[in-house]
Amino acid sequence: MRHERRGGHAVAMFSTILLATDGSPGAHAAVLSATALAHHNGGRIIVVHAANAEDMTPQGVRDQVGELRRAGIPARLAVVGKGGGAAPAIAQMAAAWKADVVVTGIRGAGAALRGAVVGEFTQRLISLSPCPVLAVPD
């Protein structure tokens, strides 16, 4: 992550954004947040989907990559095996791509959940990630 000075303050610049998604409609808020970060910072997005070897990449994930590209954001798709779990696989991708931030959605993060407990996947990703994690409620 690089920093830029604005008005005497250091501002984080996110040039490589890793978007961890399952392609579901609930992940749309995370896509919007990643898009805003990329536009603001002139960054690129690597869309990561963790799947078992026999799984196909969901159409929703491919649609999200297309949506980003139509918005003028350099985006690519990376599918990783989740044999050891999705969070470790995504954290490894963040390290490999030298991501500045990981953006992911929080499922079912309604009013009762906010401020309380985030899901097991998100907690694990936060603990393993080599960079900040932005967890976006749906």
TORPA-4810 file (N, C-alpha, C, O; in nm, 3 decimals):
<nodes>
NODE_1_0.086_-0.115_0.000_0.000_0.000_0.000_0.091_0.122_0.000_0.182_0.133_0.082_M
NODE_2_0.065_0.212_-0.090_0.142_0.336_-0.093_0.061_0.446_-0.026_-0.061_0.436_-0.013_R
NODE_3_0.130_0.549_0.015_0.064_0.662_0.080_0.093_0.789_0.002_0.200_0.804_-0.057_H
NODE_4_-0.001_0.878_0.002_0.011_1.006_-0.066_-0.023_1.114_0.036_-0.109_1.093_0.122_E
NODE_5_0.041_1.227_0.026_0.014_1.338_0.118_-0.093_1.428_0.058_-0.079_1.474_-0.056_R
NODE_6_-0.198_1.454_0.134_-0.304_1.547_0.095_-0.336_1.633_0.215_-0.377_1.582_0.320_R
NODE_7_-0.318_1.762_0.199_-0.351_1.852_0.309_-0.274_1.822_0.436_-0.327_1.841_0.545_G
NODE_8_-0.149_1.775_0.423_-0.067_1.746_0.540_-0.092_1.610_0.603_-0.027_1.574_0.700_G
NODE_9_-0.188_1.533_0.548_-0.220_1.401_0.602_-0.180_1.293_0.503_-0.188_1.312_0.381_H
NODE_10_-0.136_1.181_0.554_-0.106_1.067_0.468_-0.236_0.995_0.435_-0.316_0.965_0.525_A
NODE_11_-0.258_0.967_0.308_-0.379_0.899_0.262_-0.337_0.768_0.197_-0.249_0.766_0.110_V
NODE_12_-0.399_0.657_0.239_-0.367_0.527_0.182_-0.416_0.519_0.039_-0.527_0.563_0.008_A
NODE_13_-0.334_0.463_-0.049_-0.370_0.445_-0.189_-0.377_0.294_-0.215_-0.280_0.221_-0.194_M
NODE_14_-0.491_0.251_-0.262_-0.512_0.109_-0.289_-0.503_0.086_-0.439_-0.601_0.107_-0.511_F
NODE_15_-0.388_0.042_-0.487_-0.373_0.021_-0.631_-0.409_-0.121_-0.672_-0.454_-0.143_-0.785_S
NODE_16_-0.392_-0.218_-0.583_-0.430_-0.356_-0.612_-0.535_-0.399_-0.510_-0.507_-0.413_-0.391_T
NODE_17_-0.656_-0.418_-0.560_-0.771_-0.451_-0.475_-0.811_-0.594_-0.506_-0.838_-0.628_-0.621_I
NODE_18_-0.816_-0.676_-0.404_-0.860_-0.814_-0.422_-1.005_-0.821_-0.375_-1.034_-0.793_-0.258_L
NODE_19_-1.095_-0.860_-0.464_-1.237_-0.872_-0.432_-1.270_-1.020_-0.417_-1.271_-1.093_-0.516_L
NODE_20_-1.297_-1.063_-0.295_-1.334_-1.202_-0.268_-1.485_-1.213_-0.277_-1.557_-1.150_-0.200_A
NODE_21_-1.534_-1.294_-0.372_-1.677_-1.301_-0.394_-1.722_-1.441_-0.430_-1.645_-1.522_-0.482_T
NODE_22_-1.849_-1.467_-0.401_-1.910_-1.593_-0.443_-2.004_-1.569_-0.561_-2.066_-1.663_-0.611_D
NODE_23_-2.014_-1.444_-0.605_-2.098_-1.411_-0.719_-2.244_-1.394_-0.688_-2.324_-1.372_-0.779_G
NODE_24_-2.281_-1.404_-0.563_-2.422_-1.394_-0.526_-2.470_-1.250_-0.532_-2.390_-1.157_-0.525_S
NODE_25_-2.602_-1.231_-0.544_-2.655_-1.095_-0.541_-2.619_-1.022_-0.411_-2.604_-0.900_-0.411_P
NODE_26_-2.606_-1.096_-0.302_-2.569_-1.036_-0.173_-2.429_-0.978_-0.173_-2.396_-0.895_-0.088_G
NODE_27_-2.346_-1.020_-0.267_-2.209_-0.969_-0.276_-2.201_-0.837_-0.351_-2.093_-0.779_-0.362_A
NODE_28_-2.313_-0.790_-0.402_-2.313_-0.670_-0.485_-2.260_-0.546_-0.410_-2.191_-0.463_-0.470_H
NODE_29_-2.290_-0.534_-0.283_-2.241_-0.420_-0.205_-2.088_-0.420_-0.200_-2.026_-0.313_-0.206_A
NODE_30_-2.026_-0.538_-0.190_-1.880_-0.547_-0.190_-1.825_-0.508_-0.326_-1.721_-0.442_-0.334_A
NODE_31_-1.893_-0.547_-0.434_-1.851_-0.508_-0.569_-1.854_-0.356_-0.582_-1.761_-0.296_-0.637_V
NODE_32_-1.961_-0.293_-0.533_-1.972_-0.148_-0.541_-1.861_-0.079_-0.461_-1.804_0.020_-0.506_L
NODE_33_-1.829_-0.132_-0.344_-1.721_-0.074_-0.262_-1.586_-0.089_-0.331_-1.507_0.006_-0.332_S
NODE_34_-1.559_-0.206_-0.388_-1.433_-0.227_-0.459_-1.424_-0.135_-0.580_-1.317_-0.081_-0.610_A
NODE_35_-1.536_-0.118_-0.649_-1.540_-0.028_-0.766_-1.507_0.115_-0.725_-1.429_0.182_-0.792_T
NODE_36_-1.565_0.160_-0.615_-1.539_0.296_-0.567_-1.391_0.314_-0.530_-1.331_0.416_-0.563_A
NODE_37_-1.334_0.216_-0.462_-1.192_0.222_-0.427_-1.105_0.228_-0.552_-1.011_0.307_-0.559_L
NODE_38_-1.136_0.145_-0.649_-1.057_0.141_-0.773_-1.067_0.274_-0.848_-0.966_0.327_-0.895_A
NODE_39_-1.188_0.327_-0.859_-1.205_0.456_-0.928_-1.129_0.567_-0.856_-1.062_0.649_-0.919_H
NODE_40_-1.140_0.569_-0.724_-1.077_0.675_-0.644_-0.925_0.669_-0.651_-0.858_0.772_-0.650_H
NODE_41_-0.871_0.549_-0.658_-0.727_0.529_-0.652_-0.662_0.493_-0.784_-0.541_0.476_-0.791_N
NODE_42_-0.742_0.482_-0.890_-0.686_0.438_-1.018_-0.634_0.296_-1.011_-0.535_0.262_-1.076_G
NODE_43_-0.700_0.214_-0.930_-0.651_0.078_-0.905_-0.710_-0.027_-0.996_-0.798_0.000_-1.077_G
NODE_44_-0.659_-0.147_-0.981_-0.710_-0.264_-1.053_-0.771_-0.359_-0.951_-0.739_-0.356_-0.833_R
NODE_45_-0.862_-0.442_-1.001_-0.930_-0.537_-0.913_-0.902_-0.679_-0.960_-0.916_-0.710_-1.079_I
NODE_46_-0.864_-0.762_-0.867_-0.852_-0.905_-0.894_-0.970_-0.970_-0.822_-0.978_-0.967_-0.699_I
NODE_47_-1.061_-1.027_-0.899_-1.179_-1.092_-0.844_-1.140_-1.236_-0.814_-1.101_-1.311_-0.904_V
NODE_48_-1.150_-1.274_-0.688_-1.110_-1.409_-0.646_-1.232_-1.486_-0.600_-1.313_-1.439_-0.520_V
NODE_49_-1.244_-1.607_-0.654_-1.350_-1.699_-0.614_-1.283_-1.828_-0.567_-1.204_-1.887_-0.640_H
NODE_50_-1.316_-1.870_-0.447_-1.262_-1.996_-0.394_-1.362_-2.107_-0.421_-1.480_-2.095_-0.388_A
NODE_51_-1.313_-2.215_-0.482_-1.402_-2.325_-0.521_-1.332_-2.458_-0.503_-1.209_-2.466_-0.500_A
NODE_52_-1.412_-2.563_-0.492_-1.358_-2.698_-0.494_-1.320_-2.731_-0.638_-1.372_-2.669_-0.731_N
NODE_53_-1.232_-2.826_-0.657_-1.184_-2.860_-0.791_-1.297_-2.896_-0.886_-1.289_-2.866_-1.006_A
NODE_54_-1.401_-2.960_-0.837_-1.510_-3.004_-0.925_-1.613_-2.895_-0.952_-1.700_-2.912_-1.037_E
NODE_55_-1.606_-2.783_-0.879_-1.701_-2.674_-0.898_-1.667_-2.592_-1.022_-1.551_-2.576_-1.058_D
NODE_56_-1.770_-2.541_-1.085_-1.751_-2.446_-1.194_-1.761_-2.306_-1.135_-1.827_-2.285_-1.033_M
NODE_57_-1.696_-2.210_-1.201_-1.707_-2.072_-1.155_-1.849_-2.025_-1.180_-1.897_-2.031_-1.294_T
NODE_58_-1.919_-1.978_-1.077_-2.057_-1.933_-1.096_-2.066_-1.820_-1.198_-1.977_-1.736_-1.208_P
NODE_59_-2.176_-1.818_-1.271_-2.199_-1.713_-1.369_-2.198_-1.576_-1.303_-2.153_-1.478_-1.362_Q
NODE_60_-2.246_-1.569_-1.179_-2.248_-1.442_-1.107_-2.109_-1.382_-1.089_-2.093_-1.260_-1.096_G
NODE_61_-2.009_-1.467_-1.067_-1.871_-1.419_-1.052_-1.823_-1.363_-1.186_-1.766_-1.254_-1.191_V
NODE_62_-1.847_-1.437_-1.294_-1.807_-1.389_-1.428_-1.880_-1.259_-1.462_-1.823_-1.170_-1.524_R
NODE_63_-2.007_-1.250_-1.423_-2.085_-1.127_-1.448_-2.024_-1.008_-1.373_-2.019_-0.897_-1.426_D
NODE_64_-1.977_-1.032_-1.249_-1.918_-0.924_-1.171_-1.789_-0.874_-1.236_-1.763_-0.754_-1.236_Q
NODE_65_-1.709_-0.964_-1.292_-1.587_-0.924_-1.361_-1.624_-0.838_-1.483_-1.562_-0.735_-1.508_V
NODE_66_-1.726_-0.881_-1.557_-1.772_-0.804_-1.672_-1.822_-0.666_-1.633_-1.797_-0.567_-1.702_G
NODE_67_-1.894_-0.660_-1.521_-1.946_-0.532_-1.470_-1.831_-0.436_-1.439_-1.840_-0.317_-1.471_E
NODE_68_-1.726_-0.486_-1.378_-1.610_-0.403_-1.345_-1.542_-0.352_-1.471_-1.506_-0.235_-1.480_L
NODE_69_-1.525_-0.441_-1.568_-1.460_-0.401_-1.693_-1.543_-0.297_-1.767_-1.488_-0.202_-1.824_R
NODE_70_-1.675_-0.313_-1.768_-1.762_-0.213_-1.833_-1.754_-0.078_-1.763_-1.776_0.026_-1.825_R
NODE_71_-1.721_-0.079_-1.634_-1.705_0.045_-1.559_-1.567_0.107_-1.583_-1.534_0.211_-1.525_A
NODE_72_-1.486_0.043_-1.668_-1.354_0.096_-1.700_-1.245_0.061_-1.603_-1.140_0.125_-1.601_G
NODE_73_-1.268_-0.041_-1.522_-1.170_-0.082_-1.421_-1.095_-0.205_-1.472_-1.157_-0.303_-1.513_I
NODE_74_-0.962_-0.201_-1.469_-0.887_-0.322_-1.504_-0.922_-0.432_-1.404_-0.898_-0.418_-1.284_P
NODE_75_-0.978_-0.541_-1.453_-1.021_-0.650_-1.365_-0.986_-0.783_-1.427_-0.990_-0.800_-1.549_A
NODE_76_-0.951_-0.876_-1.343_-0.924_-1.014_-1.388_-0.982_-1.110_-1.286_-1.004_-1.075_-1.171_R
NODE_77_-1.005_-1.231_-1.331_-1.063_-1.335_-1.246_-0.957_-1.436_-1.208_-0.878_-1.480_-1.292_L
NODE_78_-0.955_-1.473_-1.082_-0.867_-1.578_-1.033_-0.953_-1.674_-0.950_-1.022_-1.633_-0.857_A
NODE_79_-0.948_-1.801_-0.986_-1.021_-1.903_-0.911_-0.917_-1.985_-0.836_-0.821_-2.035_-0.894_V
NODE_80_-0.938_-1.998_-0.705_-0.844_-2.071_-0.621_-0.914_-2.190_-0.556_-1.033_-2.185_-0.527_V
NODE_81_-0.838_-2.296_-0.534_-0.891_-2.413_-0.465_-0.908_-2.381_-0.317_-0.826_-2.312_-0.257_G
NODE_82_-1.015_-2.433_-0.261_-1.038_-2.407_-0.119_-1.026_-2.533_-0.036_-1.096_-2.550_0.063_K
NODE_83_-0.938_-2.622_-0.078_-0.917_-2.747_-0.006_-0.890_-2.726_0.141_-0.944_-2.799_0.225_G
NODE_84_-0.808_-2.627_0.175_-0.777_-2.597_0.315_-0.868_-2.490_0.373_-0.846_-2.444_0.485_G
NODE_85_-0.970_-2.450_0.298_-1.062_-2.346_0.341_-1.050_-2.223_0.252_-0.943_-2.193_0.200_G
NODE_86_-1.161_-2.153_0.236_-1.165_-2.036_0.148_-1.080_-1.922_0.203_-1.008_-1.858_0.126_A
NODE_87_-1.086_-1.895_0.332_-1.013_-1.781_0.389_-0.862_-1.796_0.371_-0.798_-1.700_0.327_A
NODE_88_-0.802_-1.912_0.402_-0.657_-1.924_0.379_-0.621_-1.911_0.231_-0.518_-1.852_0.197_P
NODE_89_-0.704_-1.967_0.143_-0.675_-1.958_-0.001_-0.678_-1.813_-0.048_-0.592_-1.772_-0.126_A
NODE_90_-0.775_-1.737_-0.001_-0.786_-1.597_-0.041_-0.673_-1.514_0.020_-0.618_-1.426_-0.047_I
NODE_91_-0.636_-1.542_0.143_-0.523_-1.471_0.206_-0.394_-1.499_0.130_-0.312_-1.409_0.113_A
NODE_92_-0.375_-1.623_0.084_-0.257_-1.656_0.004_-0.257_-1.579_-0.128_-0.152_-1.533_-0.173_Q
NODE_93_-0.374_-1.566_-0.190_-0.383_-1.489_-0.314_-0.351_-1.342_-0.288_-0.283_-1.278_-0.370_M
NODE_94_-0.397_-1.289_-0.177_-0.368_-1.149_-0.144_-0.217_-1.129_-0.132_-0.163_-1.028_-0.178_A
NODE_95_-0.149_-1.225_-0.070_-0.003_-1.216_-0.057_0.064_-1.230_-0.194_0.155_-1.154_-0.227_A
NODE_96_0.019_-1.326_-0.274_0.080_-1.350_-0.405_0.065_-1.230_-0.498_0.157_-1.197_-0.573_A
NODE_97_-0.050_-1.165_-0.493_-0.075_-1.050_-0.581_-0.031_-0.919_-0.517_-0.045_-0.813_-0.577_W
NODE_98_0.022_-0.926_-0.394_0.063_-0.805_-0.320_-0.053_-0.705_-0.313_-0.037_-0.586_-0.340_K
NODE_99_-0.168_-0.758_-0.275_-0.288_-0.675_-0.264_-0.271_-0.571_-0.154_-0.208_-0.595_-0.051_A
NODE_100_-0.330_-0.453_-0.180_-0.328_-0.347_-0.081_-0.447_-0.358_0.014_-0.441_-0.309_0.127_D
NODE_101_-0.554_-0.422_-0.032_-0.675_-0.439_0.049_-0.754_-0.556_-0.009_-0.753_-0.580_-0.130_V
NODE_102_-0.823_-0.628_0.078_-0.917_-0.732_0.037_-1.057_-0.680_0.069_-1.083_-0.635_0.181_V
NODE_103_-1.146_-0.686_-0.029_-1.285_-0.645_-0.008_-1.371_-0.769_-0.016_-1.357_-0.849_-0.109_V
NODE_104_-1.459_-0.787_0.082_-1.549_-0.902_0.082_-1.682_-0.861_0.144_-1.689_-0.765_0.220_T
NODE_105_-1.785_-0.934_0.111_-1.916_-0.908_0.168_-1.935_-0.984_0.298_-1.866_-1.082_0.326_G
NODE_106_-2.030_-0.936_0.376_-2.072_-1.006_0.498_-2.215_-1.049_0.474_-2.303_-0.965_0.456_I
NODE_107_-2.238_-1.177_0.473_-2.374_-1.229_0.450_-2.463_-1.204_0.569_-2.422_-1.222_0.684_R
NODE_108_-2.586_-1.163_0.539_-2.686_-1.151_0.644_-2.650_-1.052_0.752_-2.688_-1.069_0.867_G
NODE_109_-2.575_-0.949_0.715_-2.531_-0.852_0.816_-2.638_-0.747_0.841_-2.617_-0.628_0.820_A
NODE_110_-2.752_-0.793_0.885_-2.860_-0.702_0.918_-2.831_-0.628_1.047_-2.723_-0.643_1.105_G
NODE_111_-2.926_-0.549_1.091_-2.906_-0.465_1.208_-2.867_-0.546_1.332_-2.788_-0.499_1.414_A
NODE_112_-2.922_-0.666_1.345_-2.892_-0.747_1.464_-2.747_-0.793_1.464_-2.690_-0.816_1.571_A
NODE_113_-2.685_-0.808_1.346_-2.550_-0.860_1.339_-2.444_-0.751_1.344_-2.336_-0.772_1.399_L
NODE_114_-2.473_-0.636_1.289_-2.373_-0.529_1.284_-2.326_-0.494_1.424_-2.406_-0.477_1.516_R
NODE_115_-2.196_-0.483_1.438_-2.140_-0.446_1.567_-2.128_-0.564_1.662_-2.071_-0.551_1.770_G
NODE_116_-2.181_-0.678_1.624_-2.173_-0.794_1.711_-2.066_-0.888_1.659_-1.947_-0.869_1.687_A
NODE_117_-2.105_-0.987_1.585_-2.013_-1.089_1.537_-2.022_-1.097_1.386_-2.132_-1.098_1.329_V
NODE_118_-1.908_-1.102_1.320_-1.910_-1.124_1.176_-1.894_-1.274_1.154_-1.860_-1.348_1.246_V
NODE_119_-1.920_-1.318_1.034_-1.916_-1.460_1.004_-1.779_-1.522_1.022_-1.677_-1.452_1.027_G
NODE_120_-1.778_-1.653_1.034_-1.654_-1.728_1.055_-1.554_-1.704_0.942_-1.435_-1.685_0.968_E
NODE_121_-1.602_-1.705_0.816_-1.514_-1.680_0.703_-1.445_-1.544_0.716_-1.323_-1.534_0.701_F
NODE_122_-1.522_-1.440_0.745_-1.467_-1.305_0.752_-1.368_-1.293_0.867_-1.262_-1.232_0.851_T
NODE_123_-1.400_-1.350_0.982_-1.308_-1.346_1.096_-1.177_-1.415_1.060_-1.069_-1.364_1.091_Q
NODE_124_-1.187_-1.530_0.996_-1.066_-1.604_0.958_-0.984_-1.526_0.856_-0.861_-1.519_0.866_R
NODE_125_-1.051_-1.468_0.758_-0.982_-1.389_0.656_-0.909_-1.270_0.719_-0.794_-1.242_0.685_L
NODE_126_-0.975_-1.201_0.810_-0.913_-1.088_0.878_-0.787_-1.133_0.953_-0.686_-1.063_0.951_I
NODE_127_-0.794_-1.248_1.017_-0.679_-1.294_1.096_-0.564_-1.342_1.008_-0.449_-1.339_1.052_S
NODE_128_-0.592_-1.387_0.886_-0.487_-1.443_0.799_-0.435_-1.346_0.694_-0.324_-1.363_0.643_L
NODE_129_-0.512_-1.246_0.662_-0.477_-1.158_0.550_-0.350_-1.077_0.576_-0.328_-1.027_0.686_S
NODE_130_-0.265_-1.065_0.473_-0.143_-0.984_0.487_-0.169_-0.834_0.471_-0.077_-0.754_0.483_P
NODE_131_-0.295_-0.798_0.444_-0.330_-0.657_0.423_-0.466_-0.630_0.487_-0.531_-0.724_0.533_C
NODE_132_-0.509_-0.505_0.492_-0.641_-0.475_0.551_-0.753_-0.546_0.477_-0.744_-0.573_0.357_P
NODE_133_-0.861_-0.576_0.550_-0.980_-0.639_0.493_-1.097_-0.543_0.515_-1.124_-0.500_0.627_V
NODE_134_-1.165_-0.510_0.406_-1.286_-0.428_0.412_-1.403_-0.524_0.401_-1.427_-0.581_0.294_L
NODE_135_-1.477_-0.543_0.510_-1.593_-0.633_0.513_-1.719_-0.548_0.498_-1.751_-0.467_0.585_A
NODE_136_-1.788_-0.567_0.386_-1.902_-0.482_0.349_-2.033_-0.556_0.376_-2.053_-0.665_0.322_V
NODE_137_-2.121_-0.500_0.456_-2.250_-0.566_0.479_-2.336_-0.561_0.355_-2.329_-0.465_0.277_P
NODE_138_-2.419_-0.666_0.336_-2.507_-0.668_0.218_-2.626_-0.578_0.237_-2.711_-0.568_0.147_D
</nodes>
